[in-house]
């Protein structure tokens, strides 16, 4: 008994794929335009600056839109120690304060519950005077935009490669 292919009127031919690869191109272009036109998500970067760095270190943590990571957890890591020197929560002013007890490179790690975080590096000299990194840490708006476009192009490239691979595996 002959085997009949479904969808082609029993001719035994495979259904034509036509322009299947381009069926959703309009939707993809609209999605890409919406992503590029969206306002920047600058509030995702957690930034910091050192307010005081003498015998006592006071550092401020904040988001670019001015919001603070109120009461989020932090760890202070001493030089050459895998255990935290101090742990706690960022205070109501968005600050972390600690007093280093030895020279070397110190780290303050702040992590928010939604997965954002930053690491502040502070160097304490032999006299007990601390100096930290000043200014903003993180990518600029244009660097984030370029990275986002690169990720989108990469995803579309991987999708195209997968579809080509799948098309080659199907018998003609």
N, C-alpha and C positions, 0 to 999 in steps of 0.2 A: 504494500500500500504506500503510495507516495506521500511524503510529508509536505504539508502546505504551510506556507508562511502566513502568519496573521498580519493584517493591516495593509496588504497590497493586493487584495482581491484574489488571493490564491495563485498569484503568478510565480511565486517562489523567489521573488526579488525582495531584497531588503528595502525598507522604507527609506526614502531620501532624507538626508539630514538637513539639506538646504542651508540656510543662513543661521543655523542653530547657535553658533558661536557668537553671533552678533545680536541675539534676541534681547539681551538685557543691557546693551551698550548705552541706551538713553538713560536708564535707571542708574547705571554706574556713573555716568557723567554728572547727573543731578546730585548723586551722593557725594562725589568728589567736590563739586562746587559748593555744596552745603558745608562740608568739612573745612574747606579753605576760607569760606566767608564767615565762619563762626568766630566769635570774639576769642582772643587768646586766653588760655587757661593758666594764667600766671599764678593763680592762687595755689597751684600744685607744688611750686618750688618752696622749700623751707629754707630760709636764709638766716644768717647770723652776723653779729658783730660783737666785738669785745668792748665793754664799757669801761671796765677797770681791770688792770692787770699788774698789780704790784704783788704784795704778799697775799692778798685776797683776789681771786678772779671772779668777775661778774660779767656774764655774757648774756646778750639779749637774742632771742629767737623770734622770727616773725615771717609772715607770708608777704609777697609783694603787694597785695591789696591792703595791707595794714593790719590784718587780723593776726592774732597771736595763738600759738599752740597751748592754750590754757590747760594746765594740769595734765599734760601729756608726760609719759615716762621718760626718764633720762638715766644715763650711766656715765660716770666719770671713771676713766681707765688710767691708772698710774703707769709710769714707765716700767717696762719689763714685768708686767703683772697681768695674768690672765683673768684674775678676779676683779670685779669692780671695786674701786676705792670708795665710791659713794654712789648711791642710787636714790631716786626720788621722783618727784613730779615738778614740772616747770611751774613757777609761782604765778600768781594772778597778773603780774606785770609782764609775763613772758620771759622771765629771767631764771638763770641757774647761777648759783654762787657756791664756790668751794675754796678751800685753802690748801694748796699743794704742800706736801711735807718733805719733798725731795726733788732734786734737779732732774731734768730730762724732758722728753716729749710726752705730754699729757693729751688725752682725747676726751671730748665731751660728745656723747652720742645721744641725740634726741630722736625718738621714733613716735609717730602718731599712730592712732589705732587704725586709720585707713591706709597705712602702708608708706606714708611719706616720712622722710627723715633727713637728717644731716649729721655731719661729723665736724666738730670744731677742733682744730689742732692748736695746742698751746705749748710753748717751750719755756721751761723754768731753768734759769741759769744757776750757777753755783752759789750766788748770793741770795737765792730765793726770789728773785724778781722774774715775774712771768711776762711773756710777750705772746700775743695771739695774732691770728690772721685777721686783718681788718677788711672791711668792704664786703661785697656781695660774693656769694659762692653759688654757682649754678650756671646754666646755659642762658644766653641772651634770648630775646624773643625770636630773632631771626635764626639763630642756631636751632631752637626748638622747632620752628616752622620748617626749616630745611630737613631736619631729622624726620619730622612727621611725613613730609612729602616723600622722602626716601623710603620710609617704611611702607607707605601706600604703594609706591611703584614696585617695591620688592614683593609685596603680597600679590599684586596683579601679575607680575612676572612669574612667580611660583604657580599661580593659578593657570596661566597660559601653558607653562611647561607640563603641568599635570594633565591638562586637557589634551595636549599633543601626544603625551605618552599613552593616555587612555584611548585616543583615536587610533594609534598605531597597533594597539593590542587587539582591537576588534577586527574580526575577519571580514573580508570584502565580499 
